Amino acid sequence: MALSRDSRPSASGKTRRALLAAPLVVPALLPAQEAAAQPRPANRPAAPRAPRPAGTPASSPVGPVDTLARQVLIIDFETDAVLLEKAADERMTPSSMSKLMTMYVVFDLLKQGRIRMDQTFTVSETAWRMGGSRMFVEVGSQVSIENLTRGVIIQSGNDACVVLAEGIAGSERQFVELMNQKARELGLTNSTFRNATGWPDPEHRMTCRDLARLAKRLIHDFPEYYRFYSERNFRWNNVSQDNRNPLLSRMNGADGMKTGHTEEAGYGLVGSVKQGDRRLVMVLNGLPTQGARIEESVRLMEWGFGNFENVVLFRAQDAIEQVPVHLGSSPTVPLVGGRDVVVTLPRTWRNTMQARLRYEAPVPAPVMRGQELGRIEIGGSGVPPITLPLYAGADVEKLGMLARIPGALQRLLGGG
């Protein structure tokens, strides 16, 4: 990787430019999982290439990838980097994938202590008569929130959704108001809910991007409840049903989240897989068959792990550069990132990545630790463009009057 430094003069300074062809010397410039200076394998297997089914391509930093899905989004959980997308902001029918929002509301109330897992709700006739996928609850029976949670997540039970909605808010309609309110709080700007089940409704809409954002929040906000999404089977009323998520039995590290299917939407999936220190979240929709959902979900998730890696660019207090300071108690101030900076990059980044430092120099004293002094711009062929701010890593006081005189004279005479 090549580094270009572009330091611009302050009001009375001079320009200093240098282009270095040598690799950037930045501490901890390693894949995130190898930050402890573990040795890299000498020969890494070639990243798998996704075969091209008949379908229009999705875009990625490493080139187009064909897919049968009408909508696709794959993101890195830690960095939010988009690895693959196709019609990710198109409002679509989410089917049962919108049950993620139903459960977000439930989990939020559980976390607040307003409801309890052992609390029971009565099954109404309305809930009992629900069609589609079902938990098979009996009308008039009492079912705990914990069992209803499994009924929604594992069995995709529409009846379980309605029991939760009515028990929490009095009616499904009032519960849907909670869903829409929470969606606004979470920034799901392209989502509108009309029921708690994902039942077909022309106004019940989400986007891949909103579903991915919601999935991230579920994982992050409710680690104590997220475990339900990895359970493979649930038996209720003498009916045993398997979790419909195809990734759970086909990929190491798969632990969620939710499938969906209607005639209008086709087959969809929100999936999450964690391998090592990396987690990817994927949203697919509009697939023609259940078999296609299985094949595409595994193929594209493997493609995401195989073609990208997380890289630690620098740690919070790593000195990236020493910036000259005018009339300061120290002649320079370290330029730092201020936080651990991890980015998701194609595995070929070492051959193509370029970085440019931009800052004004010399910096007039005083300088405060944390003061923004410049930025680093990262890019290159196949590398997603990234711009990150850089900050002063230390305080530099201004020299006293007598100590400033030599420097001021030198500057006045054009010597610095």
N, C-alpha and C positions, 0 to 999 in steps of 0.2 A: 504494500500500500504506500502510495506517495503522499507526502504532506507539503502543502504550499502555505507559507506564512505571508500574510498581507497586513502589515501594520501601517496604519495611516497616521500622518502627523497630527498632533494637537495644534492649537492656534499658531504657535511659533516654532513647532518642531519640524524635523525633516523626515522624509519618507524612507522606510527601510523595507526592502523586499528580498526574499530568498526562496528559491524553488529547490526543494531537496528531492532527489530521485530515490534516496534510501528509504527503507521502511520507517514509518512513524514510530518513534520511541516513546511509548506510553505504557506505564506500569499496568499490569493485569489485563493486557489486551488479549484475552483468552475466551474461549467458549465459557458460558456462565457455569456449566457444570464442572469445568476444569479450573476454576479460579484459584484453587488451592495448589497450583503449580504441578498438577499431576501430569505425567508424560502423555503426549498424544501418540496414537498408534502410527507406525511408520507409513503404512499404506491403508488409507481409508477406502472401503468399497465404494464404487461409483453410486451416486444417488439414483434411486429408482426413477425411471421415466414412466409417467402415467400413459397407458395405452389410450388411443383416441377412439372412443365410441362415436357412433353417428349422432352428432349434436352440435350446437353452436358453441364456440369457445368461451370460456371464462378467462379473465385477464389476471396475470400475475407478474411479479417483478422479473421472473425468469422466462416469460413468454406465455402465449396462449395455451390453455388446456381445455380440450373438448370435453363436454359432459352432457349427458342426457337430461340433467336437471334444468328446469326453467329458471330457478333462482339458486344461487350458491354464495356462501361467505365462509371463509376460514380465517380466524384471527388467532394471534398468540395471546394467551391469557395475561402474561406479565407485561408485555410491551404494547399491546393493542395493535401491533403491526398486522396489516391486511396481507395475507399470503395469497388469497384467491378470491375473486368476486365476479359475480354475474347477476345483473339486475338486483343488486343488494338493497336498493332503496325503492323498489317497486312494491306498492301495496298489494298484498296477496292474501288469499284465504289460508290462515294458519292451521285450521283444523284443530286436532287435539294438542298441537304444540302450544296453543294459547293456555293450556292448563298450567303451564309454568307460572303464568300470572296469578291464576287461582291459588296456587300453592305459595306464591310469594306473599300474598295477603294473609294466608293462614299462618305461615311461618313468622311473619312480622307480628301478628297478634300473640302467638305463642311466646315469642321472645320478650314482648312487653308484659307478659303475665296476665293478659286479659282473657285467655282461654288456656286449658291444660290438655295434655295428651290423653289423660285418663277420663276426661269429660265426655259425656255421651250426648248424642243428638237423636231425636226421633225421626224415623223414616216416614215421610209423608207419601200420600198416594201419588202426588205429582212426581216426586223423585222415583218412586217405584215403577212408574209407567214410562220412564225415560227409555228411548230406543238407543240403537248404536251399541258401542262397547259398554259392558256393564260389570259391576261388582256382584250383582245378584243379591242385594239387600232385600229384606222382607218388609212389607208395609207394616207400620206400627212398631217395628222392633227398635231397640236402642243400640246404637253402634258408637264405639269410642272414636275420638278424633284420630288416635293413632292408627286404628284399623281403616278408617276412611282415608287417611293419608296414603296408606299402602294401596287401597282400592283405586285411588286416583293415579298414583305414580306408576305402579306395577301393572295394574289391570286396565288403566285408562277409563275407569268407570264413570260414565256420565251420571249415573244415579248417585254415586258417591259425591260427585261435585255439587249436585243440587242439595243433597243432605247437608253438606258443609255450608253452602251458601245460605240456606234457609236457617240453619241453626245459629249462624254467626250474625246475620243481618236481618232476619225475619222473612226475607224473600230473596229470590234470585236476582230480581231487578235491583233491589237495594244493595246487594252484594256487588253487582256489576258497577255500581257507582263507586264503590271502594276500589275496584280494579282500575277504573279510569282515573280516579284521583291518584292512586299510587303510580300509575304509568306516567302521569305528568310529573310527579316528584322525581321519578327515575330518569326523566329526560327521554322517554319513548315518544318522540314527537310525531311518529307516523303510525301510531297504534290506536285503534278504537275497538272497544269490547262491547258486545251486545248480549253475551251470556257467559256462564261460568264453565261451559263444556267445550266450546269450539264448534258447536252445532252450526250448520250452514246458515249464514245470514249475510245479505249483501253489504251490510255496514260493519261486519265483524272482520277487521283487517289488521295485519301487521306487516312488517318488512323483515328481511333477513337480518339487517343491521340492528333493528330493535330487539329481535329475538336473541341475537348474540349478546347484546348489552344486558338483557334481562338474565340470560344464563350466567353471565359473569357475576352479576350481583347476587344471584341465588347462591352460587358457590362461595363467594366472598363473605356475604352477610350472614349465612346460616350454615356454617360448617357442621354444627351439631345435628342438623336435619338433612343435610345433603346426602348422607349415607343411605337414605331410603332409595335413591335413584340407582344404586348399584345392586340392589336385591334382585335376585333372578326369578323368584317365584312367590306367589301368595295364594293361599287357599281360603275361601270364604263360602259359607253355605254349601259345603261339600263340592265346590267347584274350584279346581286348581287351574291357575292361569300363569303362563310364563311372561316375563317382561318382554315387550316387543322390540326393545332396542337391540338391533343386530350387532352392534359393536361389542356388547358385553361378553359375548362368547367367541368373538373373532379377533380381538385385539388386546394385547397386553396393556394394562393401564386404563382400559375403558371403565368409566364409573358413572356414566349418565349420558343423556338426560331424558328426551321425550320424542316419541314418534307421533305422526299424524297422518290421516287419510280421509279424504272425501272425494266424491266424483269430480267436483270442480277443481280441487287443489291438486289431485294426484297424491303420490306418496311422498311424505316428508320426514325429516329427522333433525332434531337438535342433538348433537353428540359432543361429548367431552372425553378426552383421553389425556392422561398424564404419564409420560415416560421420562424417567430420571427427574431432572429439575424443570422440565418443560411441560406445559399443558396447552393443548390446542382446543379451541371451540369451533365447531362446524355447524352450519345450518344449510340444509338442502330442502328443496321443495319442487313439486311438479314432476316427479319421476313417474314413468308409465306403469310400473309394476312393483310388487313387493320385492321380487328378485333383483330388479334394477336398483332399488334402495339399498339392498344388502351389498351388492357389488360396488356401487358408486361410493357408498359411505366408507367402506374399507379401503378402496383404491385411492380415494382423494385424501383420506386421513394419513395413509402411509406415504403418499406423495408429499404432504405437508411436512412430516417429520424427516423425510429423506432428503428434501431439497433445501431446508433452512436450518439454521442453528442460532442460538442466543449467544451473544458476544458481550463480554464486559469491556466497554471502551476505556473506562477509567473509574477508579474509586473516588469517593467523595472528596478526599483531600490530596489526591495525586496532583503534583505540580506539572501541568501540561506545558507551561512556558513561564519564563521570568520576564515580566514587562518592566521597562525602565520607568522610574518615578522621578519627576522634576521637583527639586527642592524638598526631598523627603528625608526622613531619618534613616531610611534604607534606600540604596540606589535602585532596587527592583522590588516588585511584589509578585508573588506566585499567582498564576492564573489557574483556577481549579473549576471543576464541574459543580461542586457544592452538594452533590449526591452521587451515589453509585449509579452509573449510566449503563444500562443494559439495552441492547438493540437486537432486533431479529433481522438477520441478513441471510442471503443465499450462501450456500456452502462454498461457492466459488469466489466469495468476497475478497479473499486474500490476494487474488490475482488482479482484481479490477477496481478495488475500493480506493478512493482518493479522499483526502481531507484537507480543508483549508481553514486556517486560523485567521480571524479578522478582529483587529482591535486598533485603537488609537494609542500612539506612543510619542513622547513620554506622557505618563499620566500625572496630572498636577496633584501634589500633596495638599491636604491630607487625603488618605485613602482608607475607607472603612471596610473591614472584613465583611464579605457578602455583597459588596458593591458590584453591580454588573459592569464588566469592562470590555466584553467582546462576545464572540460566538465562534463555534466550530461548525463548519458545513461539511457534511459527508455525502458522497455520491459516487457515481461511476457506473459503468456498464453493468446492468443487472442488479444494481444496488439501489434500494429505495432512497430517495433524497431525504436527508434528516438535517435539521438545524437545531443546535442546542446552545443555550446561553452559557457563558463562562463568567466566573466571579473572582474577586480578590480573595486570596486565601489567608490574608493577614492584614492587620492594621498597620498603616505607615503614617506616622505623625509628620507634620510640617516642621521643617527646621526653624530654629529661632532666627531673629533678625540678623545677628552677626554671622551666624553660620550660613545664611542665605546669600550674603554679599558676593562671595567668590563665584558661586554658581550663576547668580544673576548677571554679573559682569561678563562671565564667559559666554553666556547665552546672548547678551547684548552685543558682544563683539563677534558673534557668529561662530563661536567655537564649539557649540553643542546645541 
